[in-house]
C-alpha cells in the first residue's frame, strides 16, 4: 500500500495582497494550506493578526493547517480551532501547559500539532506523542521564509519516526517545515517525514501547482515506511 505523503504549501512567500487567488493556484494539488502566524514576540517577524487569520481561514479553498509561532498559545490556539482550522500547531517552547493546550484545541474541533524548534530535543516532547495528531520538526529557525534547510535535523526526524512506528494506535503525522525543495525533500522523506511544508519552492515557481505534485512524487520515491 502506498504511504500517504502530504504537501502543505505555506503562504509565507505568497502575495499577501492577493491571497485568495494565491491559495486557489495550489488548491487542486495540495492537501492543506499552511498558515504561518507570527507575532513578532516569539519570533522576530509578524504576519497576521487574529482577524486577518480568520478571514484567510474562511476563504481558503483548502483545509487550514495553522502554525502558531506566538507567545501565549495556551489561550490563543483554541480560538483557531473554534474558527475553522482543520489542524492547529503550537510551539512546545512557548506553551505554559502543553497537556491542557492539546485538550483545548481538540475539544474545539481541530486536530492537534506540537512544534519544536531546531534546538529542542525530541526527548523533550516524547511523552505527548500519543496525545497529538502531528509533530512538527522545524528544519529552519522559525520566523522567516526562504532559509536554508538544516540537514542536521534529520537524525531528530529519524528518532521521532522510530518512536512513532512503535505506537500501536494511530500514528501521528511527522511534518517538517523549512527549506523544503526538490533538492531536500527526498532526504527528509528518507529520514521519516511524511508531511512537508513548502513555501519558497512553491510560490517562487512559475507553476506552483505542478511544483506541489513534483514535491509529492519526490517524497513518495524516498519514503521507506
N, C-alpha and C positions, 0 to 999 in steps of 0.2 A: 504494500500500500504506500502510495507516495506521501511523504511527510508534508504537512501544511507549512508553507512559508508565507509570512505576512510582510507586506511592504506598506508602510505608513508615511507618506510624504509630509514633510514639515513645511509649513508656510513661512518659516522664518526668512527664507530668501525669495519669497514671492512678492509681487507688487501689492503692498498694503492698501493702495488706493483702489484696487480692483479685485478684492479677494474673492468675491462670488464667482467671477469668471476664472480666476486662477485655480480655484478649487474644482470648478467644472472641467478644467483641462485634464485632470487626472482621475476623475470620478469613476470612469468605466474600467480602469485597470488597477485601482488601489483598493486596499482593504479598509483602511481608516484614514482620517485626517489627523495628523499630529499637531496639536495646538500648543505651542510653546508660550507659557505665561511667565513673564519675568517682572519682578517688582523693583529692580534697582536697589535692593537691600540684600537679599540672599545671594543674588548675582549682580554684577555691575552692568546691568542693561535693563531697559524697560520695553515691554511690548504692548500689552493690552490691560486695560482696567476691567473690572467685573462687567460693566455694561457692554463694552465692546466685545469682550469674550463671549458673552451670552448672545449677542447679535450674530456672531460668526457661527456659533453652535446652531442657532435657529435656521440660518440659510444654507448651511453646509449640505451638500448632496451626498456626503459620506458620513458614516458614524464618526464621532469625535473622540479621539484619544488625547485627553488633556494632560500635559506635563507641567506641573506646577512647581516652578523654581522660585518659591516665595517663602518669606517668613510667615509664621503662624498658619501652617497648613491645617492644623488641628481644627480650626474654626472655619476656614475658607473652603477646604476640599469638599465637604458635604454640599456646599452651595452649587458646585459644578455638577455634582450628581443630581441634585434637585432640578437643575436647569437643562437636563437632556444629554449630558455626556454619557457615552457608552462605557468609557473607561476613564478613571481619574487616578493619576500617578502623583504621589507626593514624595518629597525627599526625606529619607531617614535622618539626615543631618539637621534638618530644620524642625522636626516634629518633637513635641514635648511628651506625647503619649501615643506611640505607634499603634498599639493594640486598639485603643479607643478610636483613633482616626480610621483604621481599617474597618471597624464595625460601623462607624458613622457613614462612611462612603457607601458601604454595601447596603445599609438599611435605607438609604435614599435612592437605591435602584441602579447603581453603577457597579461595574467590575472595579477591582482594586489593584493598583500598581504601586510598587515601592521602588524608589530610585536611589542609587548610590553613586557618589562622585568617585573619581579615579583613586583618591587616597583612602577611601573607605574599603575595608576588607569584607569579603563575603561572609566570614565568620560573624561579623557584627550584626548581620540580618538573618542568619540562617534559621533562627528559631521561629521566624514569621513566614517562612516559605510556604508552608502548608496552609496558611491563612489567606494568601493573596492569589490573584489571578495572573499577575505578571511581575517579574523582576526586571528592572531597567538598570543595566550597567552602562554608565557613561563612558564613552571612548574619546571624549574631549573634556576639558574643563567647562562646565555649563556657563552660559552667558552670551555666547556669540556663535553665529553660523560661520561656515567656511573654514573651520580649523582643521588641522591635520589629524588623521586617525592615529590613536595611541595603541600601537601594536603591543605594548607591554601590559595591556589589559586582557589579552587573550587567555593567559593562564587563569585569571579570575573567572572568565566566561566558562572555561572548561571545568573548573572547580564547581561552579554553580550547576552546570549541566549534569555533571556526575552525580551530584546530590539529588537533583530533580528526578533523575532516572531511577533513583531508589524508592521514590514515593509510590505507594500502592494506589492511592486515589488519583484524582485529576491532577495532571502535572501543569504547573503554571507556565505560561509563555515566558521565554527568555529574550528580552529585547535589548538591542544596543542602539545608541544614539551618539552620532558624532563622527564626521569624516567618512561616512559610508558612500562608496562609489563602486564602479565596476572593478576597480583595482583592489579594493579592500573587502568587499562583501563575501567573497569566496573564503578568505581566511577566517572571517568571523563566523560564517556558517560551519566551517570545518571544526571550529572550536566549540560549537554547540548553540549558537544563537539561532533562533528561528523567526524573529520579528525584527525588522530593520527600519529605522527612521532615516530618511534621506531627504535632505533639504537642497543644498547646492547642486548636487548631482542631478536632481530632477528639474529644479526651476532655472538652472543655468543652461539646461539642454534646449536645443531647438525644438525637440519633440518630447515634452515631458511625459506623456502617456506611454510612449514607446520605451522611454528610459525606465519607467516603473516595471514594464514587462521584462526588459533586459536584466534588470537587477534581480527580479524574481527567478529568472531562468538560471542566472549565475549562482544564486544561493542554493537552488534546488540541486544543482550539479554537485555541490560541495557538502551538503548537509548529510552526515552519515547516520543520523539517529532515526 
